[in-house]
Amino acid sequence: MTLHIIVSGIVQKVGYRKFAKKKADELGITGSVKNLKDFNVEIFANGDAEFLEAFISLLKIGPERARADQVHTQAIPQKQFHDFIILKD
């Protein structure tokens, strides 16, 4: 299963992308995370449904300095990723 996720709130310059990568790696989720120009964070996440649910729960909490006000998820056609990477702005 692959999800397209947009996280809004205080999610840039607070270690959110590193947090997302760490949690994805721990859960065996592949995909990518990047900052958007509108100050949101975009994530593509591929994995088993139960691990994606856990990942989303963690994204709602975020790292200590972050505040994830909204986490929008949408299932998209399956994409294959080799690992979880942080994309540069």
Number of C-alpha atoms within 10 A of each C-alpha: 14 22 22 17 19 19 24 19 14 17 21 18 11 15 14 25 24 14 16 24 21 14 19 27 15 11 16 16 24 20 23 21 23 20 21 14 8 7 14 18 22 20 23 23 29 27 22 13 12 9 16 20 12 13 20 21 12 15 22 16 12 21 18 10 12 18 19 18 12 13 17 12 15 10 13 13 9 12 14 13 16 9 15 22 20 15 12 8 8
